[in-house]
Amino acid sequence: MASRFNGKVALVVGGANADEDHLLGFAGLSALEIARDGGKVVIADIDDEAGQRSVKKMQDSGLFAEFVHMEVTSESDWNNAVAKTLGFFGKLDIMIMAAGIPDRGETIDSAEVEKWQRVMDVTNMGMFLGTRSVVKPMKKNRGGSIVLISSMMARVVRDQANAYATSRAGMTHFARSAAVQYGRYGIRVNTVLPGWTLTPFTASAFDDEWSERLAKRVPLGRVADASDIAGPILFLASDEAKYVTGSELLADGGVTGWIGPME
Ligand SMILES: NC(=O)c1ccc[n+]([C@@H]2O[C@H](COP(=O)([O-])OP(=O)(O)OC[C@H]3O[C@@H](n4cnc5c(N)ncnc54)[C@H](O)[C@@H]3O)[C@@H](O)[C@H]2O)c1
């Protein structure tokens, strides 16, 4: 296949886990694949240790990659990351926003207000600040692709994790809104809705027993790994999806379409 990312510059937020000697995150793997395909990548994350380790390995193997510290709820951190990206590589074509935090085991009446707010802020304030900071250089560039990582939880809910599901549903609607506002500038905005995926985000919960139990609820018969989700992310980031905007790409192995086993 011809190179999809040669000459492209991507800011990958929440992509610190891009070191193949450790468990990969899907944004991290997406960053690695873009750089391997001839692109230039800035990884931004709150996890400096993982981000710097990943970027050093990429640089040591001759890839174009840099790391910038980022707290996604800080507008000045977003502005700094965008300015640094332009300083390193001169333009910005792609932004992938995957920063997120879990919200397990809480019902609406048991949730702590500050924890509920933090989940909403990281996801929803993060996507808002991120989109508004990257559209400026993308407008100048006459185009760009923004990929927001939502979740299958945008479509279904659990008996708990209300903030997580609410914030993920917010992302898909926000992406439609941004797609409408920036389509005239050639900027596309889409969401990926991953299902259960073994990454650093889920590693503490997804032991072998739990993964097997989850797999029984997946029509494809297994939980995903980072590569299962990086594929859809890279498709939307690339010009292969040049007429796709405001869309949701569900990558859940079929979970949300299934009413469950009839037993
Ligand atoms: N793994 C799954 O099963 C799954 C399913 C659906 C959606 N998601 C979502 O996908 C995204 C990517 O997760 P992943 O599974 O690849 O794991 P991951 O742990 O590699 O990625 C999440 C990254 O977000 C970073 N982060 C957290 N809070 C931040 C903040 N305030 N500012 C900046 N960075 C911050 C973390 O340091 C981490 O590097 C997350 O938003 C997650 O909620 C994951």
The ligand as an ORCA input file, in Angstrom:
! r2SCAN-3c Opt
* xyz 0 1
  N      -8.898      0.203     26.426
  C     -10.217      0.157     26.298
  O     -10.883     -0.882     26.512
  C     -10.949      1.400     25.849
  C     -12.228      1.257     25.285
  C     -12.899      2.390     24.860
  C     -12.302      3.631     24.991
  N     -11.063      3.749     25.555
  C     -10.476      5.073     25.644
  O      -9.401      5.142     24.753
  C      -8.437      6.104     25.181
  C      -7.040      5.546     24.988
  O      -6.824      4.549     25.885
  P      -5.920      3.254     25.712
  O      -6.814      2.126     26.050
  O      -5.162      3.226     24.450
  O      -4.925      3.424     26.969
  P      -3.704      4.369     27.310
  O      -3.556      4.252     28.792
  O      -2.529      4.025     26.472
  O      -4.137      5.859     26.904
  C      -4.675      6.820     27.740
  C      -3.632      7.934     27.924
  O      -4.281      9.102     28.456
  C      -3.309      9.761     29.263
  N      -3.976     10.726     30.115
  C      -4.839     10.466     31.140
  N      -5.241     11.620     31.690
  C      -4.631     12.631     31.024
  C      -4.654     14.036     31.127
  N      -5.393     14.653     32.062
  N      -3.910     14.772     30.262
  C      -3.161     14.154     29.328
  N      -3.094     12.826     29.168
  C      -3.828     12.071     30.012
  C      -2.644      8.615     30.013
  O      -1.420      9.027     30.601
  C      -2.516      7.576     28.915
  O      -1.260      7.673     28.268
  C      -8.865      6.497     26.594
  O      -9.518      7.749     26.524
  C      -9.866      5.446     26.987
  O     -10.864      5.945     27.831
  C     -10.360      2.659     25.963
*
